[in-house]
């Protein structure tokens, strides 16, 4: 059997590539959207993508989408990630929006989805807390009812892009005496209000992506409760399924791996090309196969979405395999580059623009964010294979 994209999908990929060639600087090598030096350009690109309707291609038209196929949306996401192009609000378009389409009220959909489609807002995610990471259901942030509002007190941590965000999706405890999974609610909060303080966390690659967000008597209107009161765990789990799925893992890995392979073809050591070393060539071949597996896992998730299904353990498979792959490529790159691998983008002696050094450090958190690899294994075992719990 031969799998092919349709002529429409192939033509769209060509159109998107031509657009990126035109809009990206000639010396563009990519960069994290959250970095201050890239932020203005990220917003500029987001507006241009929104004007073309590409941010939300597979959304229903009434919410700002084009009603396009999920495969068209995948082509967009894959090409953007491969080209390391900025502009997407993953929190809004990939995570919150499809969750609202399942659990949100019609009022919530009409209020929050169009601004995301127009590229006008930035969202962030308030899940993890200083004492609640892998055991997310043990979170302690309180949301107490007060008239028409909930009053929030507590702390969220590892909140990516909170320093740029207009809104935050928050899991908070609304029934402290209930079993821990059953006393949580999913709320949408305005970041631009008194009582919310964003404190930066600089990672070991010297990049400001993470933040700690402190809530002190911050308020959320009750109309911003998504789903049922005290049953927000199930809303939050739906969002995690969308967060964990994505072709970005394989697309980014493919680009880095191709650059590493080209480096090995162009570089000699002891009179022979690195690519001719059988140890190196076998490692690169193995990683190429794994990258294609990661890609096909993402394609399967897209097919499920096209059938109206919500991927669950399939998302965990994609996330687990994809993030482990990112770490493998980074480690292999460090082994091949040797001491040059320790040099960052600012060094004139850096190889591959210092990308391997940055990847080696930033992918440490890849297998932790959105649920550790151990959690993904548990989900695959229990929900996918039907194995008993511990």
C-alpha positions as CSV (number, residue, x, y, z in Angstrom):
1,X,0.0,0.0,0.0
2,X,1.3,3.4,-0.9
3,X,0.3,6.4,1.2
4,X,0.2,9.8,-0.6
5,X,-1.0,13.3,0.1
6,X,-3.8,14.6,-2.1
7,X,-2.9,17.1,-4.9
8,X,-4.6,19.8,-2.7
9,X,-2.4,19.0,0.3
10,X,0.7,18.9,-1.8
11,X,-0.2,22.3,-3.4
12,X,-0.9,23.8,0.0
13,X,2.5,22.6,1.3
14,X,4.2,24.3,-1.7
15,X,2.2,27.5,-1.1
16,X,3.2,27.5,2.6
17,X,6.9,26.9,1.8
18,X,6.8,29.8,-0.7
19,X,5.2,32.0,1.9
20,X,7.8,31.2,4.5
21,X,10.7,31.8,2.0
22,X,9.2,35.3,1.5
23,X,8.5,36.1,5.1
24,X,11.4,34.6,7.0
25,X,14.7,36.5,7.0
26,X,17.4,35.1,4.8
27,X,19.6,34.2,7.8
28,X,16.7,32.7,9.8
29,X,17.8,29.6,11.6
30,X,14.9,29.4,14.0
31,X,14.5,30.3,17.7
32,X,12.0,29.9,20.5
33,X,8.9,32.1,20.1
34,X,9.0,33.1,23.8
35,X,12.5,34.8,23.6
36,X,12.2,38.5,23.7
37,X,14.3,39.1,20.6
38,X,11.8,37.0,18.6
39,X,8.6,38.0,20.2
40,X,7.6,41.0,18.1
41,X,8.4,38.9,14.9
42,X,6.4,36.0,16.3
43,X,3.3,38.3,16.7
44,X,3.9,39.8,13.2
45,X,4.0,36.3,11.7
46,X,0.9,35.2,13.7
47,X,-1.1,38.0,12.2
48,X,-0.1,37.1,8.7
49,X,-0.9,33.5,9.2
50,X,-4.3,34.4,10.8
51,X,-5.1,36.6,7.8
52,X,-4.6,33.6,5.5
53,X,-6.8,31.5,7.8
54,X,-3.9,29.0,8.4
55,X,-3.8,29.1,12.2
56,X,-7.2,27.4,12.4
57,X,-7.8,25.6,9.1
58,X,-9.7,22.6,10.5
59,X,-11.9,24.7,12.8
60,X,-15.6,25.1,12.0
61,X,-16.2,28.2,10.0
62,X,-18.5,29.7,12.6
63,X,-15.6,30.0,15.0
64,X,-13.1,31.5,12.6
65,X,-11.9,28.3,10.8
66,X,-12.0,27.2,7.2
67,X,-13.6,23.8,7.8
68,X,-10.6,22.2,6.1
69,X,-9.5,18.7,6.8
70,X,-7.4,17.7,9.8
71,X,-4.7,16.5,7.3
72,X,-4.4,20.0,5.9
73,X,-3.9,21.3,9.4
74,X,-1.2,18.6,9.9
75,X,0.6,19.7,6.7
76,X,0.6,23.3,8.1
77,X,1.9,22.2,11.5
78,X,4.5,19.9,10.1
79,X,5.9,22.4,7.6
80,X,6.0,25.2,10.2
81,X,7.9,23.0,12.7
82,X,10.3,21.8,10.0
83,X,11.1,25.3,9.0
84,X,11.3,26.4,12.6
85,X,8.9,29.2,11.8
86,X,7.3,31.3,14.5
87,X,3.7,32.5,14.8
88,X,1.6,29.8,16.2
89,X,-0.1,30.1,19.7
90,X,0.0,26.4,20.5
91,X,-1.8,27.0,23.8
92,X,-4.7,28.6,22.1
93,X,-5.0,26.8,18.7
94,X,-3.8,23.3,19.6
95,X,-4.8,22.9,23.2
96,X,-7.6,25.2,24.5
97,X,-9.6,25.6,21.3
98,X,-10.4,21.9,20.7
99,X,-11.0,21.4,24.4
100,X,-13.6,24.2,24.3
101,X,-15.2,22.8,21.3
102,X,-15.9,19.6,23.3
103,X,-16.6,20.9,26.8
104,X,-17.3,24.6,26.5
105,X,-20.6,26.5,26.3
106,X,-21.7,28.2,23.2
107,X,-21.0,31.5,24.9
108,X,-17.5,30.5,25.7
109,X,-16.8,29.3,22.2
110,X,-18.0,32.6,20.7
111,X,-16.1,34.7,23.2
112,X,-12.7,33.0,23.1
113,X,-12.3,31.2,19.8
114,X,-12.5,34.1,17.3
115,X,-9.7,36.1,18.9
116,X,-7.5,33.0,18.8
117,X,-8.3,32.5,15.1
118,X,-7.5,36.2,14.4
119,X,-4.1,35.8,16.2
120,X,-5.0,38.5,18.7
121,X,-4.4,36.8,22.0
122,X,-1.8,34.7,23.8
123,X,-2.8,31.9,26.2
124,X,-0.8,30.0,28.8
125,X,-1.5,26.9,30.9
126,X,-1.7,26.8,34.7
127,X,-1.5,23.1,35.6
128,X,1.7,22.3,37.5
129,X,2.4,23.6,41.0
130,X,5.6,23.6,43.2
131,X,4.3,20.5,45.0
132,X,2.2,19.0,42.2
133,X,3.8,17.9,39.0
134,X,3.5,14.3,37.9
135,X,0.7,13.8,40.5
136,X,-1.2,16.7,39.1
137,X,-4.4,15.7,40.9
138,X,-2.8,16.7,44.2
139,X,-2.8,20.4,43.2
140,X,-3.7,22.8,46.0
141,X,-4.6,26.1,44.2
142,X,-7.9,27.1,45.7
143,X,-10.9,28.6,43.9
144,X,-13.5,29.8,46.4
145,X,-17.0,30.9,45.2
146,X,-17.8,34.6,46.0
147,X,-21.0,35.9,44.4
148,X,-20.6,35.7,40.6
149,X,-16.9,34.9,40.8
150,X,-14.3,32.4,41.9
151,X,-11.4,33.8,44.0
152,X,-8.1,32.1,43.2
153,X,-5.2,31.7,45.6
154,X,-2.1,29.6,45.0
155,X,0.9,29.2,42.8
156,X,1.5,27.6,39.4
157,X,5.0,26.8,38.1
158,X,6.7,26.0,34.8
159,X,4.1,28.2,33.1
160,X,5.4,28.6,29.5
161,X,4.8,32.1,28.0
162,X,3.0,33.4,31.1
163,X,5.1,36.6,30.7
164,X,3.4,37.3,27.4
165,X,0.0,35.8,28.0
166,X,-3.3,37.6,28.0
167,X,-5.3,34.6,29.5
168,X,-4.5,31.5,31.4
169,X,-6.4,28.2,31.6
170,X,-6.2,27.0,35.2
171,X,-7.0,23.9,37.2
172,X,-8.0,24.8,40.7
173,X,-9.5,23.0,43.7
174,X,-13.1,24.0,44.2
175,X,-14.1,21.2,46.7
176,X,-11.2,20.6,49.2
177,X,-13.0,17.6,50.9
178,X,-13.7,15.6,47.7
179,X,-11.4,12.8,46.5
180,X,-8.5,14.6,44.8
181,X,-9.6,13.9,41.2
182,X,-13.2,15.0,41.8
183,X,-12.8,18.4,43.5
184,X,-11.0,20.2,40.7
185,X,-12.5,22.7,38.2
186,X,-11.2,24.1,34.9
187,X,-11.3,27.9,34.8
188,X,-10.3,30.6,32.3
189,X,-8.7,33.7,33.9
190,X,-7.6,37.1,32.7
191,X,-3.9,37.6,33.3
192,X,-4.2,41.4,33.2
193,X,-5.8,41.8,36.6
194,X,-4.6,42.7,40.1
195,X,-3.6,39.6,42.1
196,X,-1.6,37.8,39.5
197,X,2.2,38.1,39.6
198,X,4.5,36.5,37.0
199,X,8.0,35.6,38.1
200,X,10.5,34.5,35.4
201,X,12.4,31.2,35.5
202,X,15.5,31.1,33.3
203,X,16.3,27.6,32.1
204,X,19.9,26.2,31.8
205,X,20.1,27.2,28.1
206,X,19.7,30.8,29.4
207,X,16.2,31.1,27.8
208,X,13.2,32.7,29.4
209,X,10.4,30.4,28.6
210,X,9.1,29.2,32.0
211,X,7.6,31.3,34.8
212,X,6.1,31.0,38.2
213,X,2.6,32.6,38.5
214,X,1.4,33.6,41.9
215,X,-2.4,34.2,42.4
216,X,-3.5,36.3,45.4
217,X,-7.3,36.9,45.5
218,X,-7.4,36.9,41.7
219,X,-11.0,36.6,40.3
220,X,-12.6,34.5,37.6
221,X,-16.3,35.0,36.6
222,X,-18.3,31.9,37.1
223,X,-19.2,32.0,33.4
224,X,-15.6,31.1,32.7
225,X,-16.0,27.7,34.3
226,X,-15.5,25.1,31.6
227,X,-17.4,21.9,32.0
228,X,-19.0,20.9,35.3
229,X,-18.0,22.2,38.7
230,X,-15.6,19.8,40.5
231,X,-15.2,17.7,37.3
232,X,-12.5,19.8,35.7
233,X,-10.1,16.9,35.9
234,X,-11.8,15.4,32.9
235,X,-11.7,18.7,31.0
236,X,-8.0,19.1,31.8
237,X,-7.3,15.5,30.7
238,X,-8.9,16.2,27.3
239,X,-6.6,19.2,26.9
240,X,-3.6,17.1,27.7
241,X,-4.5,14.6,25.0
242,X,-4.4,17.5,22.5
243,X,-1.2,18.9,24.0
244,X,0.6,15.5,23.8
245,X,-0.4,14.9,20.2
246,X,1.5,16.7,17.4
247,X,3.6,16.2,14.4
248,X,6.0,18.9,15.7
249,X,8.1,16.2,17.4
250,X,9.0,14.4,14.3
251,X,9.2,17.5,12.0
252,X,11.7,19.2,14.3
253,X,13.7,16.0,14.8
254,X,13.8,15.5,11.0
255,X,15.2,18.9,10.4
256,X,17.9,18.6,13.1
257,X,18.8,15.1,11.9
258,X,19.1,16.2,8.3
259,X,21.5,19.0,9.4
260,X,23.5,16.5,11.4
261,X,23.7,14.0,8.5
262,X,24.9,16.8,6.2
263,X,27.5,17.9,8.7
264,X,28.8,14.3,8.8
265,X,29.0,14.2,5.0
266,X,31.0,17.5,4.9
267,X,33.3,16.9,7.8
268,X,36.4,14.7,7.8
269,X,38.3,13.2,10.8
270,X,41.5,11.3,10.4
271,X,41.3,11.4,6.6
272,X,37.7,10.1,6.2
273,X,34.2,11.6,6.3
274,X,32.3,11.2,9.5
275,X,29.4,9.6,7.6
276,X,31.7,6.8,6.5
277,X,32.3,5.7,10.1
278,X,30.1,2.7,10.5
279,X,29.2,3.5,14.1
280,X,28.1,7.0,13.2
281,X,26.2,6.0,10.1
282,X,24.3,3.2,11.9
283,X,23.3,5.6,14.6
284,X,22.0,8.1,12.1
285,X,20.2,5.4,10.1
286,X,18.5,4.2,13.3
287,X,17.4,7.7,14.2
288,X,16.1,8.3,10.7
289,X,13.9,5.2,11.0
290,X,12.7,6.3,14.5
291,X,11.9,9.8,13.1
292,X,9.6,8.2,10.5
293,X,7.9,6.1,13.1
294,X,7.2,9.3,15.2
295,X,5.8,10.9,12.1
296,X,3.5,8.0,11.4
297,X,2.2,8.0,15.0
298,X,1.2,11.6,14.5
299,X,-0.5,10.8,11.2
300,X,-2.6,8.2,12.9
301,X,-3.6,10.7,15.6
302,X,-4.7,13.1,12.8
303,X,-6.7,10.4,11.1
304,X,-8.5,9.7,14.4
305,X,-9.4,13.4,14.8
306,X,-10.7,13.4,11.2
307,X,-13.1,10.6,12.3
308,X,-14.4,12.6,15.2
309,X,-12.4,10.6,17.8
310,X,-10.4,12.1,20.7
311,X,-6.9,10.4,20.8
312,X,-6.0,9.2,24.2
313,X,-3.4,6.6,24.6
314,X,-2.4,7.3,21.0
315,X,-1.4,10.8,22.1
316,X,0.7,9.3,24.9
317,X,2.4,7.0,22.3
318,X,3.2,10.0,20.1
319,X,4.4,12.2,22.9
320,X,6.5,9.5,24.6
321,X,8.1,8.3,21.4
322,X,8.6,11.9,20.0
323,X,10.2,13.4,23.1
324,X,12.5,10.4,23.7
325,X,13.6,10.8,20.1
326,X,14.4,14.4,20.6
327,X,16.7,13.5,23.4
328,X,18.4,10.7,21.4
329,X,19.1,13.0,18.5
330,X,20.6,15.7,20.9
331,X,22.8,13.1,22.6
332,X,24.0,11.7,19.3
333,X,24.7,15.2,18.1
334,X,26.8,15.9,21.1
335,X,28.8,12.6,20.6
336,X,29.5,13.5,17.0
337,X,30.4,17.1,17.5
338,X,32.6,16.3,20.5
339,X,33.9,19.4,22.2
340,X,32.3,21.6,19.6
341,X,29.0,20.4,20.8
342,X,29.4,22.4,24.0
343,X,29.5,25.7,22.1
344,X,26.3,27.8,22.0
345,X,24.9,30.1,19.3
346,X,27.0,33.0,20.4
347,X,30.4,31.3,19.7
348,X,32.0,31.8,16.3
349,X,33.4,28.3,16.6
350,X,30.0,26.7,17.1
351,X,28.9,24.0,14.7
352,X,25.3,24.0,13.3
353,X,24.7,27.4,14.9
354,X,25.1,25.9,18.4
355,X,21.7,24.2,17.9
356,X,22.9,20.8,19.3
357,X,24.1,22.4,22.5
358,X,20.7,24.2,23.0
359,X,18.8,21.1,22.1
360,X,20.9,18.9,24.4
361,X,19.8,21.2,27.3
362,X,16.3,22.1,26.4
363,X,15.2,18.5,25.6
364,X,16.0,17.5,29.2
365,X,12.5,18.8,30.1
366,X,10.9,17.4,26.9
367,X,10.2,14.0,28.6
368,X,8.8,15.8,31.7
369,X,6.5,18.5,30.3
370,X,2.9,17.5,29.6
371,X,3.4,14.3,31.6
372,X,6.6,12.3,32.1
373,X,7.6,9.4,30.0
374,X,6.7,7.2,33.0
375,X,3.2,8.6,33.0
376,X,2.8,8.0,29.3
377,X,4.0,4.4,29.7
378,X,1.3,3.9,32.4
379,X,-1.4,5.4,30.1
380,X,-0.4,3.1,27.2
381,X,-0.3,0.1,29.5
382,X,-3.6,0.6,31.3
383,X,-5.8,2.4,28.7
384,X,-4.1,0.9,25.6
385,X,-3.2,-2.6,26.6
386,X,-5.7,-3.1,29.4
387,X,-3.0,-4.0,32.0
388,X,-4.0,-3.8,35.7
389,X,-2.8,-0.9,37.8
390,X,0.2,-1.5,40.1
